[in-house]
């Protein structure tokens, strides 16, 4: 009798479990995008001109199960495939293909493997939700100020690790996690997160061949006011603190405005403060930055004004260290080469508005044209001015974007014109300024 009863219970449980698992997958969601990308880049320095271009098609295909006792599984396949590229590898713009693969394996963005297409399982994770708690572990695309997906080329960047979050009362959210690997958006490899930042200098700077990052955040929202604080702790490398606050309200029935401020502090810690490490970096990591932004919106028109300043600290590595695709400064432009900075081993380099001692100003206007009958058409015009006592000449950027969107389809036409393009090396000294940098992009995207 006991055996029969036991078998009956086991059978009932098995049938219920099978039914639940069947429902788990039936209630899943397929998502993705198909993207075409064309990029053309031309530079001129000291009378010497160079140009690169590329075409690529690819995208993402993902699946997330339904919820079973609060548990979900997710996976995303990512691919980029070049075509009609120049025969000479030096003329291929690999920033939409495998630039990071070339830098990591062969030390060059135009190495033989840099213009090879690739596919990768960019996301594969388990996620658990219950009440106000959430936890995920695995590979995942995340968006934070200093570790970001930066999905503006072919594919997003992703991390490997785990992050837990809890929603408390009074609009407070808290997160904490552990990240040990990073996949840059032009790579199919998840490399150690600290090794990715420092490359061949990892051992000399940190005293180890690998490392990890502990991200912690606190956010609070109460009506019109939002405040966020992030801390990214990487032992024997650096500690980065990011904070911002935004206030959004109506001036009257027609106008809405936002006012935002931000602050960033980065400090070298542990082994990264040794004299040997400082010799590589041009001093200890000691970065302080502030920013402010005001937007004014009326119907389809948005006006933007932004200011930033990176403090100068003589004898220190005072430029921002952004190895994981973060672009937090309000005066950031499309042409800020964060993609190059986030390549393997290039985390100590910096670009334009992120260089120590730089003051940035940015003005922009975004205009929609639905009111004219051109539904889905927008134009975004931006101008930025970056200056520093370290720059031979001030850098000026002009970005223009014409976009169209309808249902699941979008098309973007982008033009970028830069004079005196400025960047800094690993040791915080400046590269020779480019006289001009001109770039054009065409991006067609269909999501499903």
Buried (B, 14 or more C-beta within 10 A) or exposed (E): EEEEEEEEEEEEEEEEEEEEEEBBEEEBEEBBBBBBBBBBBBBBBEEEEEEBBBBBBBBBBBBBBBBBEEBBBBBBBBBBBBEEBBEEBEBBBBBBBBBBBBBBBEEBBBBEBBBBBBEBBBBBBBBBBEEEEBBBBBBBBBEBBBBBBBBBBBBBBBBBBBBBBBEEEEBBBBBBBBBBBBBBBBBBBBBBBBBBBBBEBBEBBBBBEBBBBBBBBBBBBEEEEBBBBBBBBBBBBBBBBBBBBBBBEEEEEEEBBBBBBBBBBBBBBBBBBBEEBBEBBBBBBBBBBBBBBBBBBEEBEBBBBBBBBBBBBEEBBBBBBBBBBBBBBBBBBBBBBBBBBBBBBBBBBBBBBBBBBBBBBBBBEBBBBEEEEEEBBBBBBBBBBBBBEBBEEBBBBBBBBBBBBEEEEBBBBBBBBBBBBBBBBBBBEBEEBBBBBBBBBBBBBBBE
